[in-house]
C-alpha cells in the first residue's frame, strides 16, 4: 500500500513537472538561425508545449528546466552526433505535424515559412 502511494506521488511529480515548465515557456519563438532562401519560422511555442506535453519531446538532450534553443546543439552543419539544424527541424517538426490527427498542422514549406 505504501509502495502504491509512493508511486502515485512520483507519477504526479513527474507529469506535473512538464506542465510547470511549459507554463514558463515563451509564447512565441522565431527560428531564423540558418535561413538562406526561406523566411524565418514563427513557432507558437507555448501552444506547442501544451499540446506535446513533454519538453523532452523536442528538447531531447536537455534536463528539465535547462532547455536551450535547438541551435544550441544543432548547427548549420552536422557536428558530432547532432544532425544539422535544417534536418533536425524538418525531421522533428514535419514528423510530428504529419501525425496530427486534426490534419491542421502544416507539412508543406509555406505552412511554416510564411511569405
Phi, psi and omega in degrees: 000317179295321180297317179298319179294317179299315179297320179297317179296317179298315181297318177298316180297316181296311183286328179283338178299319178296321179292319180295314179295318179298330179295334179268000182294145178294153179297312180225154176227136176255119180263110185220020187296317189234006184301130176244317182244334180261155179288164177297158179254125175262117185256129174281081189302313183299317179295319178296316180299319180291321181289315182288318175088334181233119179303323183296345178298322177257316179271064192290344180251356186263144175288150179304130181086354181239026182295141179238171176299152179304324181289355174296327178248318185269118182254178180303325178241154179303132176229124181059231180266001179273123178292161181298156186307307183301315180296319180298313181294313182293323179290309184290308185291306181295326178298314179292316180299322181292341178269357183296116183295333181282345181062022179266341182286132183290143176233354178262157184311306185289352176290326178255318179270087183291145179275000000 
